Amino acid sequence: MQNQKIYHESKKYMPGGVNSPVRAFTGLNIAPPALVRGEGAYVYDIEGKRYADYVGAWGPMILGHCDEDVVKAIEDTANSSIAFGAVTELELRFAKLICDTTGIDMIRFVNSGTEATMSAVRLARGYTGRDKIVKFSGCYHGHYDGFLVLAGSGIMTQGIAGSAGVPEDHVKNTIIGEYNNVEQIRHIFEKFGEQIACVIVEPIAGNMGVVPAKREFLMEIRKLCDAYGSLLIFDEVITGFRVAYRGAREIYEIEPELVTYGKIIGGGLPCGAYGGKREIMSILSPVGPVYQAGTMSGNPVIMAAGYATVKKIYDNRDKFYTYLESLGQKLEDGLKKVFFEKGIKVVINRVGSMFTIFFNDNDKVENYEQAKASNVNIYRHFAEQMILKGNYISPSQFEALFLSIKHTDYEVEKFIEDVYQIF
Ligand SMILES: *Cc1c(COP(=O)(O)O)cnc(C)c1O
């Protein structure tokens, strides 16, 4: 009852009872569990109920909840430095680690993924002196006005505002393309190429559910950007340090000019970052003319948590990613078997430790149209039942689920068994 009560009362004080919409359990018949504690692969709600966690704070918790090294780094740092708004060695140490190990020249830390992507786009516009940007439907890059765009009626038309409060003027320079459509991105460049500052893309989409880019799609974008002098931005806010240490860049072996990070980079605290080639990053204020700032950016406690997280992943990268892949494979195989036996049509998209079960009649889900064809009513029933059985999963069909290094065969087998019970 406490979960119900908290959610009910929260609605009086915070719109929808939440501080970010997807937590609201829209369309589900259960209240969101009010969480009080996390440990390893598990979270606990205020009623004392335990859940194996497949949300992972929407991505950051790849080490599991309350990893002892991360907690220690936060405690130790907070004892001497909560905030300065000044230069610290902590931020230098973290910047060096990321640049040296991921192969970017320079980085700037910000406070969220949204800030990282909108700043990267501003930088690309400043660098190229062009206004237009290209994004793909189904890709989410945060809530900056210029990204809140829906595809217009005709193919290749400019987008229309995807939220109330976004002036059409703010999206008139956003061109919307279809994910994985090689032919269409070629047409977009033929028509607008000289005006395009950048293409921003999730190289493995995680925000329409997991939908990996086809290799030839990313290669074509890379080629077109080179030909037209546009910059390529990989939004690796989810995939950075998740699908491989160097993110999707490592998997596809394609290098963008700019990359954005978030989620894992803060170890669970609010942090984002964007980085790339020195020549481009060097036009950022205070060195150059592109303005971007943040009172809390590079906050010591956050830099310590991020460093502890990323360093631990880096030091154990072979072991961790091999483990996550084998556990992910086991889960995928088990789920496919169960759904087949039960005669329920699903598409399971998975890259390493991120996956989505689409309740979908298509054979494949490769773009937003196909993702949207999923049966959200079945998904909601599924989510509700899985949560009641102690598996904390996303209430929405169009999200990635995550494994952490603290998940084991035990949790995965229970997940599969619970799916079997539900259908
Ligand atoms: C989560 C996410 C963002 C936005 O990050 P916030 O920290 O929520 O602002 C941007 N891009 C991608 C790919 C994301 O998954």
The ligand as an SDF file (V2000), in Angstrom:
LIG
                    3D

 15 15  0  0  0  0  0  0  0  0999 V2000
   19.2000    9.2110  -22.0900 C   0  0  0  0  0  0  0  0  0  0  0  0
   19.6500    9.7130  -23.4030 C   0  0  0  0  0  0  0  0  0  0  0  0
   19.8440   11.0830  -23.6550 C   0  0  0  0  0  0  0  0  0  0  0  0
   19.4560   12.1320  -22.6650 C   0  0  0  0  0  0  0  0  0  0  0  0
   20.2070   12.0590  -21.4900 O   0  0  0  0  0  0  0  0  0  0  0  0
   19.6200   12.7340  -20.1520 P   0  0  0  0  0  0  0  0  0  0  0  0
   20.7230   12.5270  -19.1600 O   0  0  0  0  0  0  0  0  0  0  0  0
   18.3630   12.0280  -19.8250 O   0  0  0  0  0  0  0  0  0  0  0  0
   19.4070   14.1670  -20.4550 O   0  0  0  0  0  0  0  0  0  0  0  0
   20.3880   11.4530  -24.8600 C   0  0  0  0  0  0  0  0  0  0  0  0
   20.7210   10.5490  -25.7980 N   0  0  0  0  0  0  0  0  0  0  0  0
   20.5440    9.2300  -25.5940 C   0  0  0  0  0  0  0  0  0  0  0  0
   20.9660    8.2600  -26.6490 C   0  0  0  0  0  0  0  0  0  0  0  0
   19.9840    8.7790  -24.4020 C   0  0  0  0  0  0  0  0  0  0  0  0
   19.7640    7.4700  -24.2360 O   0  0  0  0  0  0  0  0  0  0  0  0
  1  2  1  0
  2  3  1  0
  2 14  2  0
  3  4  1  0
  3 10  2  0
  4  5  1  0
  5  6  1  0
  6  7  2  0
  6  8  1  0
  6  9  1  0
 10 11  1  0
 11 12  2  0
 12 13  1  0
 12 14  1  0
 14 15  1  0
M  END
$$$$
